Amino acid sequence: MINSFCKYITLIIFLFAYNYGKSDQPNALQVLKKVEKKLVSSSMYAELNITIKRPRWTKNMTLNTWSKGSDYAAAYVSSPEKDKGTVYIKTTNNVYNYLPRIRKTVKLPATMLNQSWMGTDLSADDLVKLTRLANDYSAKIIGSQKVSGRDCYEIELLPKSSADVLWGKLLLYIDKIEYIQLKTVFYDEDISVVNTLVCSELKVFDGRKLASRLVMTPANKTGYQTTIVYSKIIFDKLIPDSFFSKENIAKIKP
């Protein structure tokens, strides 16, 4: 009788510990929500440096950028000198480019959102839609892996049938402590690797700890790489919608 009672108590303790461990482990959606919470804001202003590497040349650019939700974005080129004053804006589905040397505004095709952003290995949609993963993809945790020496959740994302996205699959590696996206592998519709984005050098920007260095490397282009380093980020800065208008594009400056 005593032995049976002891076994019963042992079983209860085991089940409690097992269920406690399960509930303590977040699911993929919870992890994504925590990641997005660090990135989502009413608006964002950033100062950054971009280095584009190609087999025969390297280009450095300094940019000031503004964004508001997923519909509005602007980028002002501060350097190199020959490109200084060039402005790009996205307002809903329209994209415009202002060329200061000839004082002309050009409307770019909407397909530019899915193409190379300012000659880099990222598209405009890559930058904007990284904050909408939970809405556009079904996610599940498939394992764990170390990235940059930090323990990460390995999360597989497959696009929802209703989502307007470019990628056939994404693999995300999310830091288990800070919930920062440290690595993303992009797959095309045939589930072949296209790009790998690695994030590092965690810093605090406007009270939020984020990766300050992003490196995008294409899978099948030897010698191609884009590095983005953020020096300043301000969240929830008041920016009117009219700031991103075609009429205002020539006035956009840091």
C-alpha positions in Angstrom: 0.0 0.0 0.0 2.8 2.4 0.9 4.8 1.5 -2.2 1.7 2.1 -4.4 1.1 5.5 -2.7 4.8 6.5 -3.3 4.6 5.5 -6.9 1.4 7.5 -7.3 3.1 10.6 -5.7 6.2 10.1 -7.9 4.0 9.9 -11.0 2.1 13.1 -10.0 5.4 15.0 -9.5 6.8 13.8 -12.8 3.7 14.8 -14.7 3.7 18.2 -13.0 7.3 18.8 -13.9 6.7 17.6 -17.5 3.7 19.9 -18.0 5.5 22.8 -16.3 8.4 22.4 -18.7 6.1 22.3 -21.7 4.1 25.5 -20.7 7.4 27.3 -20.0 8.5 26.6 -23.6 7.0 29.3 -25.9 5.5 28.3 -29.2 6.6 29.7 -32.5 3.9 32.3 -32.7 4.7 33.6 -29.2 8.4 33.9 -30.2 7.6 35.8 -33.3 5.3 38.2 -31.4 8.2 39.0 -29.0 10.5 39.6 -31.9 8.1 41.9 -33.7 7.3 43.8 -30.4 11.0 45.0 -30.5 10.6 46.2 -34.1 7.0 47.5 -34.4 6.3 51.1 -33.7 4.2 53.9 -35.1 7.3 55.2 -36.9 11.0 54.8 -37.1 14.0 57.1 -38.0 17.4 55.5 -38.5 20.9 56.5 -39.6 22.9 53.7 -41.2 25.9 52.8 -43.4 25.6 50.3 -46.2 28.6 48.5 -47.8 27.8 46.7 -51.1 30.5 44.2 -52.2 30.8 42.8 -55.7 33.6 40.8 -57.3 35.2 43.8 -58.9 34.1 46.8 -56.7 32.9 47.9 -53.3 30.5 50.8 -52.6 29.8 52.6 -49.3 26.7 54.7 -48.7 25.4 56.6 -45.7 21.6 56.9 -45.4 19.0 58.6 -43.3 15.7 56.7 -43.3 12.2 57.2 -42.1 9.3 54.7 -42.0 5.7 54.7 -40.9 3.9 51.3 -40.8 4.2 49.2 -43.9 2.8 51.9 -46.3 5.3 54.7 -45.9 9.1 54.8 -46.2 11.8 57.3 -47.2 15.6 57.2 -47.7 17.9 60.2 -48.1 21.5 59.5 -49.4 24.0 61.4 -47.3 27.1 60.0 -49.0 29.0 59.4 -51.3 29.1 63.0 -52.4 28.0 62.3 -56.0 24.8 60.7 -54.8 24.1 63.1 -51.9 20.6 64.4 -51.8 19.1 61.5 -53.7 15.8 60.5 -52.1 13.6 57.5 -52.4 10.0 57.3 -51.0 7.4 54.6 -50.8 3.8 55.8 -50.3 1.4 52.9 -50.3 2.1 51.1 -53.6 3.9 54.0 -55.3 7.7 54.4 -55.4 9.4 57.7 -56.3 13.0 58.7 -56.8 14.2 62.3 -56.5 17.5 63.2 -58.4 18.9 66.5 -57.0 21.4 67.1 -59.8 18.6 67.6 -62.4 15.9 68.4 -59.8 13.6 65.8 -61.2 11.2 63.2 -59.5 10.8 59.9 -61.3 8.0 57.4 -60.6 9.4 53.9 -60.3 7.5 50.7 -61.1 5.8 49.0 -58.1 7.9 45.9 -58.9 10.8 47.8 -57.4 9.6 46.7 -54.0 10.5 43.1 -54.9 13.8 44.0 -56.6 17.2 45.1 -55.4 16.9 48.0 -52.9 19.4 50.7 -53.9 21.7 48.2 -55.5 22.0 46.0 -52.4 21.1 42.3 -52.0 17.9 43.2 -50.1 14.5 44.3 -51.5 12.4 47.0 -50.0 9.8 44.3 -49.0 12.5 42.4 -47.2 13.0 45.3 -44.9 9.4 46.2 -44.4 7.8 42.7 -44.2 10.3 41.4 -41.6 8.0 43.0 -39.1 4.9 41.1 -40.4 6.0 37.5 -40.3 3.3 36.3 -37.9 0.6 37.6 -40.2 2.0 36.3 -43.5 3.5 32.9 -42.4 2.6 29.7 -40.5 5.4 29.0 -38.1 6.7 26.1 -36.0 9.8 25.6 -33.9 11.8 22.8 -35.4 15.0 22.8 -33.3 17.7 24.9 -31.6 21.0 26.2 -32.9 23.8 28.5 -31.8 24.3 31.7 -33.9 27.1 34.1 -33.1 27.6 32.1 -29.9 24.0 32.6 -28.7 21.3 29.9 -28.2 18.5 30.3 -30.7 15.1 28.8 -31.6 15.1 27.5 -35.1 11.7 28.4 -36.6 10.4 27.3 -40.0 8.0 29.7 -41.7 5.7 28.7 -44.6 3.6 31.3 -46.4 -0.1 31.4 -45.8 -2.2 30.9 -48.9 -3.6 34.5 -48.6 -0.2 36.2 -48.1 1.4 38.3 -50.7 5.0 37.3 -50.1 8.0 36.6 -52.3 9.6 33.7 -50.4 8.6 30.0 -50.5 10.0 29.4 -47.0 12.0 31.1 -44.3 14.2 29.7 -41.6 14.6 32.0 -38.6 17.0 31.7 -35.7 15.8 33.7 -32.7 17.9 34.5 -29.6 16.2 32.7 -26.7 17.0 35.4 -24.2 16.7 38.7 -26.0 14.3 37.5 -28.8 16.3 39.1 -31.5 16.4 37.7 -35.1 20.0 36.7 -35.5 19.8 34.7 -38.7 17.3 34.3 -41.6 17.6 31.9 -44.5 15.4 32.8 -47.5 14.1 30.1 -49.9 12.4 30.6 -53.3 9.2 28.8 -54.4 11.3 25.7 -55.3 12.6 25.7 -51.7 16.2 26.5 -52.8 18.3 28.8 -50.7 18.5 32.3 -52.2 19.9 34.6 -49.4 21.2 34.3 -45.9 20.9 37.2 -43.5 23.1 37.2 -40.3 22.6 39.8 -37.6 25.1 40.6 -34.8 26.6 43.3 -32.5 23.6 43.8 -30.2 23.1 47.5 -29.0 20.4 49.5 -27.3 18.6 51.9 -29.5 16.0 54.2 -27.9 15.5 51.7 -25.1 15.3 48.5 -27.3 18.2 46.0 -27.6 18.6 45.1 -31.3 21.2 43.8 -33.7 23.1 46.8 -35.2 24.9 44.9 -37.9 23.1 43.0 -40.7 25.0 41.0 -43.4 23.1 39.6 -46.4 24.9 37.0 -48.5 23.3 35.6 -51.8 23.6 31.8 -52.1 24.8 31.5 -55.7 26.7 34.7 -56.3 30.3 34.4 -55.4 31.8 37.7 -54.1 28.3 39.3 -53.5 27.5 40.7 -50.0 25.6 43.6 -48.4 26.4 44.9 -44.9 24.1 47.3 -43.1 25.3 48.9 -39.8 22.9 51.1 -37.8 24.4 53.9 -35.8 21.1 55.5 -34.6 17.4 54.4 -34.4 14.6 56.4 -32.9 11.1 54.9 -32.5 7.7 56.5 -32.4 8.8 59.8 -33.8 5.9 61.9 -35.0 5.9 61.9 -38.8 2.9 63.1 -40.8 1.8 61.1 -43.8 2.4 64.2 -46.0 6.2 63.8 -45.3 6.2 60.8 -47.6 4.3 62.5 -50.5 5.6 63.1 -54.0 5.1 66.9 -53.4 7.5 66.8 -50.4 10.2 64.6 -51.8 12.6 67.4 -52.7 12.3 68.8 -49.2 13.3 65.6 -47.4 16.5 66.1 -45.5 18.1 64.9 -42.2 
